[in-house]
Amino acid sequence: MKPRILVVRAPGSNCDRETAFAFEQAGGQADLQHINRLLEQPRLTDDYQILCIPGGFSYGDDIAAGRILATQIRHHLNETLAQFKDAGKLILGICNGFQVLIKSGVLLPDLANGHPVATLTWNDSAQFEDRWVNLASFGDRCVFLRGIERMYLPIAHAEGKFVARDGATLDSLDQRGHLALRYSGQTGANGQLAFPENPNGSQRDVAGVCDDTGRVFGLMPHPERHIDATHHPHWTRLPQRPEGDGLALFRNAVEYFQ
């Protein structure tokens, strides 16, 4: 039986169909649902093994990227998603979905005082960055990255800079294996990549973060935009490849339940 994936869209989401298609190419059965349906019927999640919040500009990214959808989740669906996670299921946030997960507290909750452990803020360039980046995975905690060492994926965001609350928090997240995906390239000053290899100025070159369980993951790059070899911008000049780099991430999620 195919694992079922719930792709939750909101006004302004624009990568929902591509994300559902990627999950189906990986062997899953994906359904699209508007956030309002989930607010009306939170128990919809009972029928699914994977929940994904795709990329785009939810609610126009008014106030801040992902903030409004994150607030809806924190106030109305926090318990639902906590139960979903506690049941051993998977949660994925891509780009805007990553912004939503981290700002809602679903991804890196601070149970002590309720304040964010980290956030995603404006790129150092102070503008929208749309480019392809090299990525490397770190550690073995994250379910979605198992067996993946490197990827080449596109990014498209204005608020993708990962910033931890303070230095001690950043060190703790690093040591505990939460900083699971990072931009890769020639190391610059102080061990930090320079632009454009690190396209937004993220601390420790962070491109993706997982929670303690490794089953909740958010990343700024778009794996659904590179699931076929022909999606690569230089595919005609490269040796023939069976698939795009992003497909393995979706396959890991689907195979986790098989």
C-alpha positions in Angstrom: 0.0 0.0 0.0 1.4 3.4 -1.0 2.1 5.9 1.8 -0.3 8.9 1.7 1.1 12.4 1.6 -0.9 15.5 2.5 0.3 18.6 0.7 -1.2 21.7 2.5 -1.5 24.8 0.4 -2.5 28.3 1.3 -3.3 31.5 -0.7 -0.1 32.3 -2.4 1.4 28.7 -2.5 2.7 28.0 -5.9 4.8 24.8 -5.7 2.0 22.5 -4.4 1.3 20.6 -7.6 5.0 20.1 -8.3 5.6 18.8 -4.8 2.7 16.4 -5.0 4.0 15.2 -8.4 7.5 14.6 -6.9 6.0 12.5 -4.1 4.0 10.5 -6.6 7.1 9.9 -8.8 8.8 8.6 -5.6 6.0 6.0 -5.2 3.6 7.8 -2.8 0.0 8.9 -3.1 -0.3 12.7 -2.7 -3.4 14.8 -2.0 -3.7 18.6 -2.1 -5.7 20.3 0.6 -6.3 24.0 1.3 -5.3 25.1 4.8 -9.0 26.0 5.5 -10.0 22.4 5.1 -7.4 21.4 7.7 -8.5 24.2 10.1 -12.1 22.9 9.7 -11.2 19.2 10.1 -7.9 18.7 11.9 -8.5 15.0 12.0 -7.8 14.9 8.2 -4.2 14.3 9.2 -5.1 10.8 10.6 -5.3 9.4 7.1 -1.8 10.4 6.1 1.8 9.4 6.9 3.6 12.5 5.5 2.5 16.1 5.7 4.2 18.7 3.5 4.0 22.5 3.4 5.3 23.5 -0.1 7.0 26.7 -1.4 5.5 29.9 -2.6 4.4 33.1 -0.9 1.7 32.1 1.6 -0.7 35.0 2.2 1.6 37.1 0.0 4.3 36.8 2.7 2.7 39.9 4.3 4.3 40.9 7.6 7.2 38.4 7.0 7.7 35.3 4.9 5.4 32.5 6.2 4.4 34.4 9.3 0.6 34.4 8.8 0.4 30.7 8.0 2.8 30.0 10.9 0.5 31.9 13.2 -2.5 29.9 12.1 -0.7 26.7 12.7 0.6 27.8 16.1 -2.8 28.8 17.4 -5.1 26.3 15.7 -3.1 23.2 14.6 -0.2 23.0 17.1 -1.6 20.0 18.9 -2.7 18.3 15.7 0.9 18.5 14.3 2.4 17.5 17.6 0.2 14.3 17.6 1.1 13.7 13.9 4.8 13.9 14.8 4.4 11.8 18.0 2.8 9.1 15.9 6.1 8.5 14.1 5.0 10.4 10.9 7.0 12.8 8.7 6.7 16.5 8.2 8.5 18.4 5.4 8.6 22.2 4.7 10.1 23.4 1.5 11.2 27.1 1.2 8.1 29.0 2.3 7.2 25.8 4.1 10.5 25.9 6.0 9.8 29.4 7.0 6.3 28.3 8.2 7.7 25.4 10.2 10.4 27.3 12.0 8.3 30.4 12.8 5.4 28.2 14.1 7.7 26.3 16.4 6.8 23.0 14.8 10.4 22.4 13.6 12.5 23.7 16.5 10.2 24.2 19.5 11.5 25.8 22.7 9.4 24.3 25.4 11.0 26.4 28.1 9.8 29.8 27.2 8.0 29.7 23.9 10.4 32.0 22.1 11.9 31.0 18.7 15.2 29.1 18.8 16.1 30.4 15.4 14.5 32.2 12.4 14.8 32.8 8.7 15.3 36.5 7.8 16.3 38.7 4.9 19.1 37.6 2.6 22.3 39.6 3.1 21.9 40.8 -0.5 18.6 42.4 0.6 17.0 41.1 -2.5 15.3 38.0 -3.9 17.9 35.4 -4.9 17.0 32.9 -7.7 19.9 30.6 -8.5 21.2 27.0 -8.3 23.4 26.0 -5.3 25.6 23.1 -4.3 24.5 21.4 -1.1 26.0 18.8 1.3 24.3 16.8 4.1 25.7 16.6 7.6 25.2 13.7 10.1 22.7 10.9 9.9 19.8 12.2 12.0 17.5 13.4 9.1 15.3 10.8 7.6 14.9 12.7 4.4 18.6 12.9 3.7 19.6 9.3 4.3 22.1 8.1 1.8 22.4 11.6 0.3 25.8 13.2 0.4 25.4 16.0 -2.1 22.7 17.7 -4.2 22.5 20.5 -6.7 19.2 22.3 -6.4 17.6 25.7 -7.2 16.8 28.3 -4.5 14.3 31.2 -4.9 13.7 33.3 -1.8 14.2 36.7 -0.2 14.1 35.6 3.4 16.3 32.5 3.6 19.1 33.5 6.0 19.2 31.1 9.0 20.0 32.9 12.2 20.0 31.2 15.7 18.9 33.0 18.8 22.5 33.3 20.0 25.9 31.7 19.7 25.3 29.1 22.3 22.1 28.0 20.7 23.8 27.8 17.3 26.6 25.6 18.7 24.0 23.4 20.4 22.0 22.9 17.2 25.2 22.1 15.4 26.5 19.6 18.0 23.1 17.8 18.2 22.9 17.3 14.4 20.1 19.6 13.6 21.9 21.6 10.9 21.5 18.7 8.5 21.9 20.5 5.1 24.3 23.2 4.2 25.5 25.2 1.2 28.7 23.8 -0.2 31.7 25.3 -2.0 35.0 27.0 -1.4 35.3 28.0 2.3 35.6 31.7 2.7 36.7 33.9 5.7 36.2 32.4 9.1 35.0 29.1 7.6 31.9 30.8 6.1 31.1 30.5 2.4 30.9 33.7 0.5 28.1 34.8 -1.9 26.9 33.3 -4.1 27.8 29.8 -2.8 26.0 30.8 0.3 23.2 32.8 -1.3 21.7 34.4 1.8 24.4 34.6 4.5 23.0 31.8 6.7 25.0 31.1 9.8 27.2 28.0 9.3 25.9 27.9 5.7 22.7 26.3 6.8 20.3 25.4 4.1 18.1 22.9 6.0 17.3 21.9 9.6 15.7 18.9 11.2 14.2 18.3 14.6 15.4 16.0 17.4 13.6 13.0 15.8 15.0 13.6 12.3 11.4 13.2 11.1 10.6 17.0 10.8 12.7 18.7 8.1 12.7 22.1 6.5 15.0 23.3 3.7 15.2 26.5 1.6 16.2 24.8 -1.8 13.5 23.3 -4.0 14.0 19.5 -4.4 10.8 19.3 -6.4 12.3 21.4 -9.1 15.0 18.9 -9.8 13.5 15.4 -9.9 14.3 14.7 -13.6 17.7 14.9 -15.1 16.5 17.4 -17.7 15.7 19.9 -15.0 19.4 20.5 -14.5 20.4 23.8 -16.2 23.3 22.1 -18.0 21.7 18.7 -18.7 22.6 18.7 -22.4 26.3 19.1 -21.5 26.5 16.5 -18.7 26.7 12.7 -18.9 23.2 11.1 -19.0 21.8 10.6 -15.5 18.7 8.5 -14.5 17.1 11.2 -12.4 17.4 14.7 -10.8 19.1 15.1 -7.4 15.9 16.1 -5.6 14.0 12.8 -6.2 16.0 10.9 -3.6 14.7 13.1 -0.8 11.1 12.3 -1.7 11.9 8.6 -2.1 13.5 8.5 1.3 10.3 9.8 2.8 8.1 7.3 0.9 10.3 4.4 1.6 10.4 5.2 5.3 6.9 3.7 5.5 7.4 0.7 3.2 
